Amino acid sequence: AAAAPAEKVGWQSFAQQGASTGGGFMQQGAGTAQAFMTDPNFDFQKEGEAYKASGAQTQSSFGALGREKAAEAAPAAEGAKARGGWMPF
């Protein structure tokens, strides 16, 4: 039995990741606003660290998509002169 072909990473994957990231930040922002308004011991430092962690996760998620895209383009670009940038041409 042949293995299933690997799913190609296109702009849709980036759009889906962006929508997911946006939804996560929206929920985080709503939670922060609620805590700010209702928690007498609201900790700006703690909230800032949570946002830094979310940002790092976002960077990691988009970075993984970019690495998949680069790996997908690598076999096609063998022998071609490397020009840098995000486009494989």
C-alpha positions in Angstrom: 0.0 0.0 0.0 1.3 3.4 -1.0 1.6 6.1 1.6 -0.8 9.0 1.3 0.8 12.1 -0.3 1.9 14.9 2.0 -0.5 17.8 2.2 0.8 20.8 0.3 1.1 24.0 2.3 -0.4 27.0 0.5 -1.8 30.3 1.4 -4.9 28.6 2.9 -2.7 27.1 5.6 -1.4 30.5 6.5 -4.9 32.0 6.4 -6.2 29.3 8.7 -3.3 29.7 11.1 -3.9 33.5 11.1 -7.6 33.1 11.9 -6.8 30.7 14.7 -4.2 33.0 16.1 -6.5 36.0 15.9 -9.2 34.1 17.7 -6.8 33.1 20.4 -5.6 36.6 20.9 -9.2 37.9 20.9 -10.1 35.4 23.7 -6.9 36.3 25.6 -7.7 40.0 25.3 -11.3 39.5 26.6 -9.9 37.6 29.5 -7.4 40.3 30.3 -10.0 43.0 30.1 -12.3 41.0 32.4 -9.5 40.4 34.9 -8.4 44.0 34.8 -11.9 45.2 35.6 -12.8 42.6 38.3 -9.6 41.4 39.9 -8.3 43.7 42.6 -4.9 41.9 42.4 -4.5 42.2 38.6 -0.9 41.6 37.7 0.3 43.5 34.7 3.6 41.5 34.7 1.8 38.2 34.7 -0.4 39.3 31.8 2.5 40.6 29.9 4.3 37.2 30.3 1.2 35.5 29.0 1.1 37.6 25.9 4.8 37.0 25.3 4.1 33.3 25.5 1.2 33.6 23.1 3.4 35.6 20.7 6.1 32.9 20.8 3.6 30.2 20.1 2.3 32.2 17.1 5.8 32.6 15.8 6.4 28.9 16.2 3.2 28.0 14.4 3.8 30.2 11.5 7.5 29.2 11.4 6.5 25.6 11.2 4.3 26.4 8.2 7.2 28.3 6.6 9.6 25.4 7.1 7.1 23.0 5.6 6.8 25.3 2.6 10.5 25.6 2.2 11.0 21.8 2.5 8.3 21.3 -0.2 10.1 23.7 -2.5 13.6 22.4 -1.9 13.5 19.4 -4.2 12.1 21.5 -7.1 14.9 24.1 -6.6 17.8 21.6 -6.5 20.5 22.9 -8.8 18.9 26.3 -9.0 20.8 29.4 -7.7 19.6 30.3 -4.2 18.3 33.8 -4.1 17.0 34.1 -0.6 13.6 35.4 0.5 10.4 33.4 0.9 9.7 32.6 -2.7 11.3 29.4 -4.1 12.2 31.0 -7.5 
